[in-house]
Amino acid sequence: MMLLPRIRHHWPAFLIIAGLFASSVRAATSEAASSHARLPTITIAMVSDINTLDPAVSSSYYDRQVLNNVMDKLFDLDSKGHIVPMLATGYKVSKDHRTYTISLRKGVRFQDGTPFNAQAVKFNLDRYRQASSAPRAVELKLVDSVATSGSYAVKVRLSEPFSPLISILTDRSGMMVSPKAVQTEGSSFALHPVGTGPFMLKDRVKGDHITLVRNPHYWRKGYPKAGQVIFKIFTDPNTQLVNLQSGQVDFMDSVTSQNVSTVQRDKSFKLIEKPGYGWGGFWINTKSAALGSKQVREAISLLIDRKQFVKVAAGKTAIASASPFGPGELAYGSWDKAPKQDVKAAKQLLARAHATNVTFTFATTTAPISLQQAQIVQSMLQAGGITMKIQSEDFPTLLDALSKHNFEAGAVAWSGRPDPDQNSYNHFFTGGPNNYGQYSSATTDKYLNLGRAQIDVKKRKADYGKVAQQLSKDVPYVFLDHANNSFAMKSSLKGFIYVPDGIIRAAGMTK
C-alpha cells in the first residue's frame, strides 16, 4: 500500500520531464525547418545503411558518416590529419603522462537546449566506459576516472600512460551527446539522438535514407551552410554514379576503379581520390572447424596474388598490403610488404595440416564490387584445391553475423584512424569488440599493450612491427589492400574539405 502514493507522486513528474524534452526537440525541429527553407539540400549517396546512431555502441563506418554531422567531438582532424580542438579548446598532460586536463568551449548547447559543460563531458566519458558500451569501453579502458575541474574543464586520470587518448577522442569516444536525452530516451536514444552538431535527425527510412536538418543554434557562426542533408542508400556504386549523372544526388561515397575514368572525363563532376588510414581484406574465424588450423589460414594467404587482386579489383585506387598499418602512418614499415603468391608452399602447408577438401563459406555484401572481389579470391584459392562458397547479404546483416562470430570467413574492411592503436587494438587484442575472428595471441596482446603505453615514437613503431609480424604468422585476417578514399561530387558543390579518415563533414557544404 505504501508503494502506490510513491507511484502517483512521481508519475506526473515523469510526464512533465518527458513532455518538456519532446517539446524542446519539436521546437528545435520546427525552427530548423523554417531556417533551412531558404538554404540548399545536399544529397549524399552512401553505399550502405547505418546500424545505429548511438556512438556508445556503434561499430560501423556508415554510422560515423551520419554521427559526425549530428554530434561534435572533443577533438577533430584537419585536412592533413592533424588533431585540432573542437568542443575542447586544448589540453595539458602531466609529467607522468597519466593525467590529461582538457579545457572546454563555452557557450555551446545541445540540440535540446541543455548546456554543454564539464558535467556533460564527465557523463559521456563515464557512459562510454561502462561495459554495456563495449567498443568505447575497450578504447577507454585505461581511464581510471573523469573529474570536473570547474564548469569548463575535466581531468582524465589514467592507470598508465596512454598515447592514443586524444586521437581516440576525435572519434566516437569523443562524441558528446545530451545527458538529458540519454536519461529521458533510455534504450531508444539511438532513434532520437541529440548532440551539439551542425545537423539534427529529422527522419530515417531503413534501407532508403536518413534526413538531417540544420541546427539553427549551432555554435559555429555561419554554419551549417545547407538547410538539409539527405544520406541516400545505394548499395551499388554504379547506381550511385547514375544518380549523380541524373542530378538526383550531389555527392557519392564510393567510386570504383572502373568508374574513375567516367568521372574524370565529365567536367561537371569532381573526383576526390586520396589515401586514407584504412585496410581491406577478410576475417577468418579462428574457431571455425574448417579454418581453425593456422597452417590452413596461412595457405589461404599464400594462394592470393595481392598485386593481381588490386590490379583487377581496385586499379589505381589501392595498394597491396600485408598489415593494418599503411603508408603515411606512424607504424608503417617493411612488414606491410605484400607477400608473393606461392601455390607450392600453400599446398605443402595444407599437406602438413592433413587438410584435404577444405571448404568454407565466404560472407560479403551484395554490392557488385564486393561480389567481384570475392570471386577473384575464390578463383585464386581453387589453385590450392580449396573450395570457397560465396554468401552475400546487406552490410548491417553481415556486420551483425561477424559480431556474433557466426561466420567462417567474412569481408569487412576497416576505414582507419590516425593512430596505429585504433587500427589494431580493438581488432586483434584477445576479446576485443572488433575481434570478429576470435583471435588470441599472447605475443600480439603484449605488443599491443606496449604500443599504446609507449610515449617514444620509435619504440611505438617497433612494437607495432612486432604486432604486424605476428599477425602474418597467425593469419586471423587476410590483408589485401590499403584503399584510397574515392568520392565524386558535382563541380558546383562547394565547401567539401577532404580529411584522411574518409568522413564526409557536411557543415561547410553548399551549392
C-alpha positions in Angstrom: 0.0 0.0 0.0 2.9 2.3 0.6 4.1 2.0 -3.0 1.0 3.4 -4.6 1.4 7.0 -3.3 5.1 7.0 -4.5 4.0 5.9 -8.0 1.3 8.6 -8.0 3.7 11.2 -6.8 6.4 10.5 -9.4 4.3 9.7 -12.5 3.2 13.4 -13.2 6.8 14.5 -12.7 7.9 11.9 -15.3 5.3 13.2 -17.7 6.4 16.8 -17.3 10.1 15.9 -17.9 9.2 13.8 -21.0 6.9 16.5 -22.2 9.5 19.2 -21.8 12.0 17.1 -23.7 9.6 16.3 -26.5 8.6 20.0 -26.7 12.2 21.2 -26.9 13.0 18.8 -29.7 9.8 19.7 -31.6 10.6 23.4 -31.2 14.1 22.9 -32.4 13.0 20.8 -35.4 10.3 23.4 -36.2 12.7 26.3 -36.1 15.2 24.2 -38.2 12.5 23.7 -40.8 11.9 27.4 -41.2 15.6 28.2 -41.2 16.6 25.7 -43.8 13.8 26.6 -46.2 16.0 29.2 -47.8 19.1 27.0 -47.9 20.1 24.2 -50.2 19.6 20.5 -49.7 22.7 18.3 -50.1 22.0 14.7 -51.1 24.8 12.2 -50.4 24.8 8.7 -51.9 26.0 6.2 -49.3 26.8 2.6 -50.2 25.3 1.1 -47.0 22.7 1.8 -44.4 23.6 2.6 -40.8 23.4 0.3 -37.8 22.8 2.7 -35.0 23.0 6.4 -34.1 24.2 5.9 -30.6 28.0 6.4 -30.5 28.3 4.3 -27.4 27.6 1.0 -29.3 28.4 2.0 -32.9 30.9 -0.1 -34.8 30.1 0.8 -38.4 31.9 3.3 -40.8 28.5 4.3 -42.2 27.2 5.2 -38.7 30.2 7.5 -38.4 29.3 9.3 -41.6 25.9 10.4 -40.1 27.0 10.7 -36.5 29.8 13.1 -37.3 27.2 15.5 -38.7 24.9 15.3 -35.7 27.4 15.1 -32.8 30.5 17.2 -32.4 33.6 15.6 -30.7 36.0 16.9 -28.2 38.7 16.9 -30.9 38.7 16.6 -34.7 41.1 16.1 -37.6 42.0 18.7 -40.1 42.6 18.2 -43.9 46.2 17.0 -43.2 45.1 14.5 -40.5 46.4 16.7 -37.6 44.4 16.7 -34.4 42.6 20.0 -33.7 40.3 21.2 -30.9 36.5 21.0 -31.4 34.4 21.1 -28.3 37.6 21.1 -26.4 39.8 24.2 -26.7 43.0 22.5 -25.6 44.7 20.1 -23.2 47.6 19.7 -20.8 49.4 16.5 -19.9 51.1 15.8 -16.5 54.8 14.9 -16.3 54.0 11.3 -15.6 51.6 11.2 -18.7 48.8 9.9 -16.5 46.6 13.0 -16.2 45.1 15.0 -19.1 43.4 18.3 -18.2 41.0 19.2 -21.1 39.6 22.7 -21.3 36.2 23.1 -22.9 34.4 25.5 -25.2 31.9 27.9 -23.6 28.6 29.0 -24.9 27.7 25.6 -26.6 24.3 24.0 -26.2 23.0 20.6 -27.1 20.2 20.5 -29.7 17.6 20.1 -26.9 18.7 23.4 -25.4 20.7 22.0 -22.5 24.2 23.3 -21.8 27.4 21.6 -22.9 29.9 21.8 -19.9 32.2 19.7 -17.8 29.4 17.7 -16.2 28.2 16.7 -19.7 31.7 15.6 -20.7 32.1 13.5 -17.5 28.6 12.0 -18.1 29.6 11.0 -21.7 33.0 9.6 -20.9 31.7 7.7 -17.9 28.9 6.3 -20.0 31.4 5.1 -22.7 33.5 3.4 -20.0 30.6 1.1 -19.0 30.7 -2.5 -20.0 27.5 -2.1 -22.0 29.3 0.4 -24.3 31.7 -2.4 -25.4 33.6 -0.7 -28.3 34.1 2.5 -26.3 34.8 0.7 -23.1 37.8 -1.0 -24.6 39.0 2.2 -26.2 38.9 3.9 -22.8 39.8 1.0 -20.5 43.0 2.8 -19.3 40.9 5.7 -18.0 40.7 5.4 -14.2 38.5 8.4 -13.6 37.0 11.5 -15.0 36.5 14.5 -12.7 35.2 18.0 -13.4 37.6 20.9 -12.7 35.2 23.9 -12.6 32.4 24.2 -15.2 34.6 24.1 -18.3 37.5 21.6 -17.7 37.8 17.9 -16.9 40.7 15.9 -15.6 41.1 12.4 -17.2 43.2 10.2 -15.0 44.8 7.1 -16.5 46.1 3.9 -14.9 49.2 4.2 -17.1 50.5 6.3 -20.0 48.1 6.1 -23.0 49.5 7.6 -26.2 46.3 7.4 -28.3 43.9 9.1 -25.9 43.5 12.4 -27.7 43.3 10.6 -31.1 40.6 8.4 -29.7 38.6 11.5 -28.7 38.5 12.5 -32.4 36.1 9.6 -33.0 33.0 8.1 -31.2 34.6 8.1 -27.8 34.9 11.9 -28.1 31.3 12.4 -29.3 29.2 14.4 -26.9 25.5 13.6 -26.5 22.9 15.3 -24.4 22.8 13.7 -20.9 19.2 14.7 -20.6 18.3 13.0 -23.9 20.0 9.8 -22.8 18.3 9.7 -19.5 14.9 10.5 -21.0 15.1 8.2 -24.0 16.9 5.3 -22.4 17.3 2.4 -24.9 15.5 4.5 -27.6 18.2 7.1 -27.7 19.6 5.8 -31.0 16.2 6.6 -32.5 16.3 10.2 -31.2 19.9 11.2 -31.0 20.8 14.6 -29.6 24.3 16.2 -29.9 25.8 19.6 -30.4 26.5 19.1 -34.1 25.5 21.2 -37.2 22.5 19.0 -38.1 19.7 17.2 -36.3 18.0 13.9 -37.2 14.7 14.5 -39.0 13.8 11.0 -40.1 15.1 7.7 -41.2 13.6 5.1 -43.6 15.6 1.9 -43.1 17.4 0.9 -46.2 16.4 4.0 -48.1 17.6 7.3 -46.5 18.4 9.4 -43.4 17.4 13.0 -43.4 19.2 15.6 -41.3 18.1 19.2 -40.8 20.1 22.3 -39.9 20.7 23.1 -36.3 19.7 26.8 -36.1 21.7 27.3 -32.9 24.9 25.7 -33.9 27.9 27.3 -32.1 30.0 27.9 -35.2 28.7 31.1 -36.7 27.6 30.9 -40.3 27.4 27.1 -40.2 26.0 24.8 -41.5 25.7 26.2 -45.0 23.0 23.7 -46.0 19.4 23.6 -44.7 19.2 19.8 -45.1 21.4 16.8 -45.7 20.0 13.6 -47.1 22.0 10.4 -47.0 20.5 8.2 -49.7 21.3 4.5 -49.7 22.5 2.9 -52.9 24.4 -0.4 -52.3 25.6 -0.5 -56.0 28.3 2.2 -56.8 27.2 2.1 -60.4 23.7 3.1 -59.3 25.3 5.9 -57.3 27.0 7.2 -60.4 23.8 7.0 -62.5 22.1 9.1 -59.8 25.0 11.6 -59.8 24.8 11.9 -63.6 21.0 12.4 -63.5 21.3 15.1 -60.8 19.5 13.1 -58.1 22.5 13.2 -55.8 25.2 15.8 -55.3 27.9 13.6 -53.8 28.8 9.8 -53.9 30.9 8.0 -51.3 32.1 5.1 -53.5 33.8 5.4 -56.8 35.1 2.1 -58.1 38.2 1.8 -60.2 36.0 1.0 -63.2 34.2 4.3 -62.8 37.2 6.6 -62.2 37.7 7.4 -65.8 34.0 8.1 -66.4 34.0 10.7 -63.6 37.3 12.2 -64.7 36.1 12.8 -68.3 32.9 14.7 -67.2 33.8 18.3 -66.3 30.5 18.6 -64.4 31.9 16.2 -61.8 34.9 16.3 -59.5 36.8 13.2 -58.4 38.4 13.1 -54.9 40.8 10.2 -54.6 43.3 10.3 -51.8 45.0 7.9 -49.4 43.3 7.2 -46.1 44.1 5.1 -43.0 42.1 2.0 -43.8 42.8 -1.6 -44.7 40.8 -4.2 -46.6 40.7 -8.0 -46.8 38.7 -10.6 -44.9 38.3 -12.0 -41.5 38.8 -15.7 -40.8 37.0 -17.2 -37.8 39.9 -18.9 -36.0 37.4 -21.1 -34.0 35.7 -22.5 -37.1 36.1 -26.2 -37.9 37.2 -25.6 -41.4 39.7 -22.7 -40.8 40.8 -23.3 -37.2 44.2 -24.5 -38.3 46.9 -21.8 -38.6 48.5 -23.7 -41.4 45.3 -23.7 -43.4 44.9 -20.0 -42.8 48.5 -19.3 -43.9 47.9 -21.4 -47.0 44.9 -19.3 -47.9 47.0 -16.2 -47.5 49.8 -17.6 -49.8 47.3 -18.6 -52.5 46.3 -15.0 -53.1 48.1 -12.8 -55.5 47.6 -9.4 -53.9 49.1 -7.3 -56.6 46.8 -9.0 -59.2 43.8 -8.7 -56.9 44.4 -4.9 -56.6 45.0 -4.5 -60.3 41.8 -6.2 -61.2 39.5 -5.1 -58.4 40.9 -1.7 -57.4 43.1 -0.4 -60.2 44.9 2.7 -59.0 42.6 3.2 -56.1 44.6 0.9 -53.7 47.9 -0.7 -53.0 48.6 -4.3 -51.9 49.1 -4.8 -48.2 50.1 -7.2 -45.5 49.2 -5.4 -42.3 46.8 -2.9 -40.7 49.5 -0.2 -40.9 49.5 1.7 -44.2 51.7 4.4 -45.9 51.7 7.7 -44.0 51.0 6.1 -40.7 53.4 6.0 -37.7 53.5 2.2 -37.7 54.1 1.7 -41.4 57.2 -0.4 -42.2 58.7 -3.2 -44.2 56.2 -5.6 -42.6 53.5 -4.2 -44.8 55.1 -5.5 -48.0 52.6 -7.8 -49.6 53.8 -11.5 -49.7 54.1 -13.1 -53.2 51.7 -15.8 -54.2 53.2 -19.2 -53.6 50.9 -22.1 -54.6 53.6 -24.7 -53.9 54.2 -23.6 -50.4 50.5 -23.3 -49.8 49.9 -26.9 -50.9 52.8 -28.1 -48.6 51.1 -26.3 -45.6 47.8 -28.0 -46.4 49.5 -31.4 -46.6 51.3 -30.9 -43.3 47.9 -30.0 -41.7 46.4 -33.1 -43.3 43.8 -30.7 -44.7 42.1 -32.2 -47.7 39.0 -30.9 -49.5 39.0 -27.7 -47.5 35.6 -26.0 -48.0 34.3 -22.8 -46.3 31.7 -20.1 -46.8 32.8 -16.5 -47.5 30.4 -13.8 -46.5 30.4 -10.5 -48.3 27.9 -7.7 -49.2 25.6 -7.6 -52.1 27.5 -4.7 -53.8 28.7 -5.8 -57.2 32.3 -4.7 -56.4 32.2 -6.9 -53.2 31.0 -9.9 -55.2 33.7 -9.3 -57.9 36.4 -9.2 -55.2 35.0 -12.4 -53.6 35.0 -14.2 -57.0 38.7 -13.2 -57.5 39.7 -14.7 -54.2 37.5 -17.8 -54.9 39.4 -18.3 -58.2 42.8 -18.0 -56.6 42.0 -20.4 -53.8 41.0 -23.1 -56.4 44.7 -23.4 -57.4 45.3 -24.9 -54.0 42.3 -27.2 -54.0 40.3 -25.0 -51.6 36.6 -24.6 -52.3 35.1 -21.2 -51.3 31.4 -20.7 -51.3 30.2 -17.1 -51.6 27.3 -15.8 -49.5 26.1 -12.2 -50.0 23.9 -10.1 -47.7 23.4 -6.4 -46.9 26.2 -4.8 -44.8 24.3 -4.4 -41.5 23.4 -8.1 -41.6 27.0 -9.1 -42.5 28.4 -7.0 -39.6 25.9 -8.5 -37.2 26.9 -12.0 -38.2 30.6 -11.2 -37.7 29.9 -9.5 -34.4 28.3 -12.7 -33.2 31.1 -14.8 -34.7 28.5 -16.6 -36.8 30.7 -17.0 -39.9 33.7 -18.8 -41.4 35.2 -16.0 -43.4 33.8 -12.5 -43.9 34.9 -9.5 -46.0 34.7 -6.5 -43.6 37.3 -3.7 -44.1 38.3 -1.0 -41.6 38.1 2.7 -42.6 41.1 3.6 -40.4 42.1 6.1 -37.8 45.2 8.3 -37.4 46.8 6.3 -34.5 48.0 2.7 -35.0 46.3 1.7 -31.8 43.0 2.5 -33.3 43.8 0.4 -36.3 44.8 -2.7 -34.4 43.9 -3.0 -30.7 40.1 -3.5 -30.8 40.6 -5.9 -33.7 43.4 -8.2 -32.6 43.6 -8.0 -28.8 42.1 -11.0 -27.1 38.3 -10.3 -26.6 38.4 -7.0 -28.4 35.0 -5.7 -29.6 36.0 -5.8 -33.3 37.9 -9.1 -33.0 35.5 -10.9 -35.2 37.8 -13.8 -35.8 38.1 -14.7 -32.1 41.8 -14.4 -32.4 44.0 -14.7 -29.3 47.8 -14.4 -29.1 49.9 -13.7 -26.0 52.6 -12.1 -28.2 50.2 -9.9 -30.1 48.5 -8.8 -26.8 51.8 -8.0 -25.3 53.0 -5.7 -28.1 49.6 -4.1 -28.5 49.7 -3.1 -24.8 53.2 -1.9 -25.1 52.4 0.2 -28.2 49.6 2.1 -26.6 51.5 2.8 -23.3 54.8 3.8 -25.1 55.5 7.5 -25.4 58.6 7.3 -27.6 57.6 7.2 -31.3 60.4 4.9 -32.5 59.7 2.4 -29.8 56.0 2.5 -30.5 56.7 1.8 -34.2 58.9 -1.2 -33.2 56.1 -2.6 -31.0 53.6 -2.4 -33.9 56.1 -4.0 -36.2 56.0 -7.0 -33.8 52.2 -7.0 -34.0 52.3 -7.0 -37.8 54.8 -9.8 -37.9 52.8 -12.0 -35.5 49.6 -11.3 -37.5 51.3 -12.5 -40.6 52.1 -15.8 -38.9 48.7 -16.4 -37.3 46.5 -15.0 -40.2 43.3 -14.1 -38.3 42.8 -11.6 -41.1 43.9 -11.8 -44.7 45.1 -8.3 -45.5 44.7 -7.5 -49.2 45.0 -3.7 -49.7 45.1 -0.2 -48.4 42.4 1.5 -50.4 42.2 5.2 -51.3 39.1 7.1 -50.3 37.3 7.7 -53.6 34.5 10.2 -53.8 32.8 12.0 -56.6 30.7 15.2 -56.5 29.1 17.8 -58.7 31.6 20.5 -59.7 29.0 23.1 -58.5 29.1 21.7 -54.9 31.2 23.9 -52.7 32.8 23.6 -49.3 33.8 20.0 -49.1 37.1 19.5 -47.3 38.8 16.1 -47.6 40.0 14.6 -44.3 42.1 11.4 -44.4 39.6 9.5 -42.1 37.2 9.5 -45.0 34.4 11.1 -43.1 32.1 13.5 -45.0 31.8 16.6 -42.9 28.8 18.4 -44.4 28.7 21.6 -42.3 30.5 23.6 -44.9 29.0 22.1 -48.0 26.6 24.2 -50.1 25.7 24.8 -53.8 
